[in-house]
């Protein structure tokens, strides 16, 4: 079958180990389902895998990709939940399983004609959501949904700052927050991305580090080191910061501990989301008409071009491969 996979790991030149070629058809173990992939979205996780972060050399060759929408064995349209749990895990929240993994870490990923996943990982896709739109949801959009509404516990009328407009998570945060009736502020170093944030629904946009006119109820943080001080100082007393990534680095120059305890701020970690949260996200999009922003759509055979755009970082929204 056609597939996009990591043949080797190269931290300095991630695309050096990327191959677009043929791989054996997967065989579904008992309790797993085979999905014919129709669309699969690219994430930063896929580039990090090629750099050796989360993907070990002894797991190669590894088909990349966490996100997919397609058809199950009975022809039902489905969205694939990318979190794979240890079979022995019995908790209610699969994201707390210490032995969980994402597709393309221990198990072959979604950038292929077919992928196999535990049957419980299939979420029905509504007719009104296209395959390309649905494929955007399982990683970036699910991460944003959990940050806002589960870990962040945000409610209509509250205010939120989204740091670093550009990638799939930040654009999802803006879109979902506006759809849920929040007051949305966003930052970016790029004037073009600031303009895009306004188009997505942000009420006001600012340059990175620029002082906001008000203190916000919550900050959604995926940048980390470069924006941490600004995020903490943007919060009202009793506010909360939800962190789900550190793309600029994990070690801020000043952790702002004095401000955190004196203003009684909450620092909340968030990782991916559960299968049921993905189902709720899909239903939210179906009922509200909200849709993911797609930066580029291309056939799987052109995956190298998509990866190059991801590495360059000059995009807003999702890059999706079609099959």
TAPEUR-V129828 format. One record per residue. N is the residue number from 0. RES is the residue in one small letter. SS is DSSP state (hx for helix, st for strand, lp for the rest). PHI is phi in whole degrees, -180 to 180 (none if undefined). PSI is psi in radians with two decimals (none if undefined). Layout:
# TAPEUR-V129828
n = {N N}
res = {RES RES}
ss = {SS SS}
phi = {PHI PHI}
psi = {PSI PSI}
This chain:
# TAPEUR-V129828
n = {0 1 2 3 4 5 6 7 8 9 10 11 12 13 14 15 16 17 18 19 20 21 22 23 24 25 26 27 28 29 30 31 32 33 34 35 36 37 38 39 40 41 42 43 44 45 46 47 48 49 50 51 52 53 54 55 56 57 58 59 60 61 62 63 64 65 66 67 68 69 70 71 72 73 74 75 76 77 78 79 80 81 82 83 84 85 86 87 88 89 90 91 92 93 94 95 96 97 98 99 100 101 102 103 104 105 106 107 108 109 110 111 112 113 114 115 116 117 118 119 120 121 122 123 124 125 126 127 128 129 130 131 132 133 134 135 136 137 138 139 140 141 142 143 144 145 146 147 148 149 150 151 152 153 154 155 156 157 158 159 160 161 162 163 164 165 166 167 168 169 170 171 172 173 174 175 176 177 178 179 180 181 182 183 184 185 186 187 188 189 190 191 192 193 194 195 196 197 198 199 200 201 202 203 204 205 206 207 208 209 210 211 212 213 214 215 216 217 218 219 220 221 222 223 224 225 226 227 228 229 230 231 232 233 234 235 236 237 238 239 240 241 242 243 244 245 246 247 248 249 250 251 252 253 254 255 256 257 258 259 260 261 262 263 264 265 266 267 268 269 270 271 272 273 274 275 276 277 278 279 280 281 282 283 284 285 286 287 288 289 290 291 292 293 294 295 296 297 298 299 300 301 302 303 304 305 306 307 308 309 310 311 312 313 314 315 316 317 318 319 320 321 322}
res = {x x x x x x x x x x x x x x x x x x x x x x x x x x x x x x x x x x x x x x x x x x x x x x x x x x x x x x x x x x x x x x x x x x x x x x x x x x x x x x x x x x x x x x x x x x x x x x x x x x x x x x x x x x x x x x x x x x x x x x x x x x x x x x x x x x x x x x x x x x x x x x x x x x x x x x x x x x x x x x x x x x x x x x x x x x x x x x x x x x x x x x x x x x x x x x x x x x x x x x x x x x x x x x x x x x x x x x x x x x x x x x x x x x x x x x x x x x x x x x x x x x x x x x x x x x x x x x x x x x x x x x x x x x x x x x x x x x x x x x x x x x x x x x x x x x x x x x x x x x x x x x x x x x x x x x x x x x x x x x x x x x x}
ss = {lp st st st st st lp lp lp lp lp lp lp hx hx hx hx st st st st st lp lp lp lp lp lp lp lp lp st st st st st st st st st st lp lp hx hx hx hx hx hx hx lp lp lp lp lp lp hx hx hx lp lp st st lp lp lp lp lp st st st lp lp lp lp lp st st st st lp lp st st lp lp lp lp lp lp lp lp lp hx hx hx lp lp lp lp st st st lp lp lp st lp lp lp lp st lp st st st st st hx hx hx st st st lp lp lp lp lp lp hx hx hx hx hx lp hx hx hx hx hx hx hx hx hx hx hx hx hx hx hx lp lp lp lp lp lp lp st st st st lp lp lp lp lp hx hx hx hx hx hx hx hx hx hx hx hx lp lp lp st st st st st lp lp lp hx hx hx hx hx hx hx hx hx hx lp lp lp st st st lp lp lp lp lp lp lp lp lp st st st st st st lp lp lp lp lp lp hx hx hx hx hx hx lp st st st st st st st st st lp lp lp lp lp lp lp lp lp lp lp lp lp hx hx hx hx hx hx lp lp lp st st st st lp lp lp lp lp hx hx hx hx hx hx hx hx hx hx hx hx hx hx lp lp lp lp lp st st st st st st hx hx hx hx hx hx hx hx hx hx hx hx hx lp lp lp lp lp st st st st st lp}
phi = {none -70 -160 -116 -142 -90 -96 -151 -114 -143 -60 -84 -133 -59 -71 -64 -98 -86 -128 -108 -164 -113 -137 -63 -64 -76 -116 -82 -66 -61 89 -106 -121 -102 -114 -82 -78 -108 -153 -144 -100 -87 -132 -57 -54 -69 -70 -60 -60 -66 -88 93 -95 90 -126 -93 -61 -74 -93 -76 -73 -127 -68 -85 106 -106 -103 -161 -132 -175 -121 -80 -62 -97 85 -77 -79 -137 -112 -96 -83 -89 -85 -109 -92 -63 -57 -86 -71 -124 -71 -82 -117 -65 -73 -94 -69 -66 -108 -68 -146 -101 -50 85 -103 -105 -117 -58 -90 -99 -82 -162 -61 -139 -140 -113 -145 -54 -58 -65 -79 -93 -116 -60 -99 -65 -62 -75 -107 -72 -61 -63 -63 -65 -67 -76 -86 -65 -113 -64 -72 -67 -58 -65 -59 -66 -58 -74 -105 -104 -73 -81 48 -79 -127 -53 96 -78 -112 -142 -107 -107 -88 72 -64 158 -78 -64 -67 -66 -68 -66 -59 -63 -64 -69 -63 -66 -65 -92 84 -92 -86 -113 -115 -146 -128 -165 -77 -98 -64 -64 -73 -62 -63 -66 -62 -64 -64 -73 130 -61 -76 -145 -128 -145 -69 -60 83 -73 -68 -84 -73 -139 -89 -99 -72 -153 -122 -100 -117 -127 -88 91 -51 -70 -118 -59 -60 -62 -63 -63 -76 -85 -88 -73 -56 82 -75 -137 -118 -108 -116 -134 -178 -141 -65 -97 127 -96 -125 -66 -63 -136 -73 60 -64 -62 -65 -63 -77 -69 -92 55 -82 -110 -109 -123 -85 -148 -135 47 -175 -86 -62 -68 -69 -63 -61 -65 -62 -58 -67 -63 -65 -63 -83 -96 81 -66 -137 -66 -85 -105 -76 -153 -126 -149 -64 -56 -62 -100 -58 -60 -64 -65 -62 -62 -65 -65 -64 -68 76 -96 -151 -130 102 -94 -107 -125 -99 -113 -129}
psi = {2.76 2.49 2.72 2.09 2.81 2.09 -0.50 2.93 2.32 1.77 -0.58 -0.58 1.38 -0.58 -0.22 -0.50 0.11 2.30 2.33 1.91 -2.52 2.49 2.76 2.59 2.44 2.72 2.20 2.15 2.97 2.32 -0.05 2.81 2.63 2.21 2.23 1.98 2.28 -0.50 2.52 2.30 2.56 2.50 2.82 -0.52 -0.61 -0.65 -0.74 -0.64 -0.75 -0.37 -0.11 0.22 1.89 -0.17 2.13 2.62 -0.55 -0.11 -0.10 2.66 2.49 2.16 2.25 3.02 2.25 -0.55 2.44 2.66 2.51 -2.62 2.34 -3.07 -0.41 0.11 0.15 2.44 2.21 2.76 2.44 2.19 2.25 -0.17 2.13 2.12 2.76 2.36 -0.42 -0.12 2.33 0.12 2.92 -0.41 1.83 -0.31 -0.22 0.02 2.03 -0.28 0.29 2.80 2.93 2.66 2.45 0.11 -1.08 -0.48 2.52 2.48 -2.84 -0.10 1.17 2.93 -0.62 2.68 2.57 2.39 2.79 2.44 -0.57 -0.33 0.02 2.27 2.26 2.40 2.17 2.66 -0.57 -0.09 2.16 2.86 -0.73 -0.79 -0.77 -0.60 -0.32 -0.25 -0.65 -0.40 -1.25 -0.86 -0.63 -0.70 -0.79 -0.75 -0.82 -0.71 -0.83 -0.91 -0.33 -1.15 -0.69 -0.31 0.75 2.60 2.68 2.42 -0.30 2.89 2.55 2.46 2.23 2.06 2.37 1.19 2.44 -1.13 -3.11 -0.69 -0.81 -0.69 -0.62 -0.71 -0.81 -0.84 -0.81 -0.69 -0.76 -0.70 -0.46 0.09 0.45 2.73 2.08 2.18 2.61 2.72 2.68 2.63 -0.34 2.22 -0.61 -0.72 -0.54 -0.77 -0.66 -0.64 -0.68 -0.69 -0.60 -0.35 -0.03 2.43 -0.67 2.60 2.71 2.77 2.77 2.22 -0.08 2.45 2.36 2.70 -0.29 2.84 2.39 2.82 -0.60 2.68 2.34 2.00 2.07 -0.04 -0.79 -2.11 -0.80 -0.44 0.01 -0.87 -0.75 -0.70 -0.83 -0.74 -0.21 -0.14 2.51 2.84 2.33 0.07 3.09 2.53 2.23 2.13 2.26 0.27 2.80 1.07 -0.40 0.00 2.68 0.01 1.58 2.65 -0.59 2.06 -0.18 0.67 -0.66 -0.79 -0.65 -0.82 -0.63 -0.67 0.05 0.85 2.68 2.27 2.06 2.19 2.62 2.36 2.13 -2.35 2.94 2.95 -0.72 -0.57 -0.63 -0.73 -0.75 -0.68 -0.81 -0.77 -0.60 -0.79 -0.69 -0.72 -0.50 -0.31 0.06 2.47 2.61 2.61 2.14 2.06 -0.76 2.51 2.23 2.68 2.69 -0.59 -0.36 0.39 -0.58 -0.64 -0.71 -0.75 -0.71 -0.70 -0.67 -0.75 -0.71 -0.51 0.18 1.08 2.76 2.08 -2.96 2.59 2.17 2.34 2.41 2.63 none}
